[in-house]
Amino acid sequence: MKKLILLFATVMLFICFAGCSKKAMPTSVQAASLKNYENQIYDISLKYDPTWKFDPRYNERYEGDNGFFQVGATDGKNLSIDQVAKNDASHDLYPFGRYPKITKLTIQGQDARLIMPSQDQSSSFSKQAELVVKYPKPVNINGNFYSYLVIWADINHINEIAGTIQFLP
């Protein structure tokens, strides 16, 4: 009987993890309905909700009634990706609450860190999450070199956006 319960629990865990991983990556039907964002300065492309519009009040931000994303970069000079993520997660303003969760990911073969907010995140940060991805090689933006791509997005879209990021050749 114990073996049967253990087998059932193992199968349920597998189904749960398989379902979670499918949510992070858009299906081909979902991806086909998304709009393409390409930026030669940040050396990336990604897909996003086609109802979102460019917000001229910010640098490289698109938003709509159901979410947003914004693109940036950080030099991370002499810092590992873990240090960059930890610094962002523990900023004095607590943009992700006091107990954010940092998860290790790989995007396009590059180290990445996903910062998800804790329950105590301030409402002024709009359920914002952050994705930090190490560039394959630093990008030159206005004469400065940046080692890490940074994407901010709402918690409901960050995984979907992460699943579509491509570095430009």
C-alpha positions in Angstrom: 0.0 0.0 0.0 2.9 2.4 0.8 4.4 1.7 -2.6 1.1 2.6 -4.3 0.8 5.8 -2.3 4.5 6.7 -3.1 3.9 6.0 -6.8 0.7 8.1 -6.9 2.5 11.0 -5.1 5.4 10.8 -7.6 3.1 10.8 -10.6 1.2 13.8 -9.1 4.4 15.7 -8.6 5.5 15.0 -12.2 2.2 16.2 -13.5 2.4 19.4 -11.4 6.0 20.2 -12.6 5.1 19.3 -16.2 2.1 21.7 -16.0 4.2 24.4 -14.4 6.9 24.2 -17.1 4.3 24.5 -19.9 3.0 27.7 -18.4 6.5 29.3 -18.5 6.8 28.6 -22.2 4.1 29.9 -24.6 2.6 27.3 -27.0 3.0 27.9 -30.7 -0.6 29.1 -30.8 0.0 31.6 -28.0 3.4 32.7 -29.5 1.7 33.3 -32.8 -0.7 35.7 -31.3 2.0 37.7 -29.5 3.6 40.8 -30.9 7.4 40.9 -31.6 9.6 43.4 -29.8 13.1 43.8 -31.3 15.7 46.2 -30.0 19.2 46.5 -31.7 20.5 48.6 -28.8 19.8 45.9 -26.2 20.5 43.1 -28.7 17.3 41.2 -28.0 13.9 40.2 -29.3 11.0 39.0 -27.3 7.2 38.5 -27.6 4.5 40.3 -25.7 0.8 40.9 -25.5 -0.4 42.6 -28.7 -2.7 44.9 -26.8 0.2 46.6 -24.9 1.3 50.0 -26.2 4.6 51.9 -25.9 4.6 54.2 -22.8 6.6 57.3 -23.7 7.0 58.3 -20.0 9.6 55.5 -19.7 12.5 54.1 -21.6 11.5 50.9 -23.5 8.3 50.1 -21.6 5.1 48.6 -23.1 2.0 48.2 -21.0 -1.7 47.6 -21.1 -4.7 46.9 -18.8 -3.4 43.4 -18.0 0.4 43.9 -17.6 3.6 45.4 -18.8 7.3 44.9 -19.6 10.3 47.1 -19.6 13.8 46.5 -20.9 17.1 47.7 -19.4 20.7 46.7 -18.8 23.2 46.8 -16.0 26.9 46.7 -16.1 27.3 44.5 -13.1 30.9 45.4 -13.1 32.9 42.7 -11.2 29.6 41.2 -10.0 28.3 37.7 -10.6 24.7 37.3 -11.7 23.8 36.1 -8.2 25.2 39.3 -6.8 23.3 41.5 -9.3 20.1 39.7 -8.5 20.6 39.9 -4.8 21.4 43.6 -5.0 18.3 44.3 -7.0 16.1 42.1 -4.7 17.4 43.8 -1.5 17.3 47.4 -2.7 16.4 49.9 0.0 13.0 50.5 -1.5 12.1 46.8 -1.3 10.6 46.7 -4.8 10.0 43.0 -4.5 8.9 43.0 -0.8 11.1 41.9 2.1 11.2 38.2 1.1 11.5 37.9 -2.7 12.3 34.6 -4.2 15.3 34.3 -6.6 15.2 31.4 -9.0 18.1 30.2 -11.2 17.2 29.9 -14.9 18.9 29.4 -18.2 17.7 31.5 -21.2 19.2 31.0 -24.6 22.1 29.1 -23.0 22.9 32.0 -20.6 22.6 32.2 -16.8 19.5 34.0 -15.7 17.8 34.9 -12.4 14.2 35.4 -11.9 13.2 37.7 -8.9 9.6 37.1 -7.8 8.0 39.4 -5.2 6.9 38.3 -1.8 3.4 38.9 -0.5 4.4 42.1 1.3 5.4 43.9 -2.0 4.1 47.4 -2.0 1.2 48.1 -4.4 3.2 50.9 -5.9 5.4 48.3 -7.6 2.4 46.8 -9.5 3.2 43.1 -8.9 6.5 43.7 -10.6 9.0 40.8 -11.1 12.5 41.1 -12.6 14.5 38.9 -14.9 18.3 39.3 -15.1 20.1 37.5 -17.9 23.8 37.4 -18.6 24.6 38.6 -22.1 26.6 36.2 -24.3 29.0 39.1 -24.7 28.7 42.6 -23.1 26.7 45.1 -25.2 27.8 48.6 -26.0 25.1 51.2 -25.2 26.2 54.8 -25.8 29.9 54.0 -25.1 29.2 51.9 -21.9 29.4 48.2 -21.7 26.7 46.2 -20.0 27.0 42.5 -19.0 23.4 41.9 -17.9 20.0 42.3 -19.6 17.2 43.3 -17.2 13.5 42.8 -17.9 10.9 44.0 -15.6 7.4 42.7 -16.1 4.3 41.9 -14.1 4.2 38.5 -12.3 1.5 37.1 -14.7 3.6 37.6 -17.8 7.3 37.4 -16.8 7.6 33.7 -17.4 5.9 33.9 -20.8 8.2 36.8 -21.9 11.2 34.9 -20.6 10.4 32.0 -22.7 10.5 34.1 -25.9 13.8 36.1 -25.4 16.3 35.7 -28.2 19.7 37.4 -28.4 20.2 39.0 -31.8 23.2 37.8 -33.9 
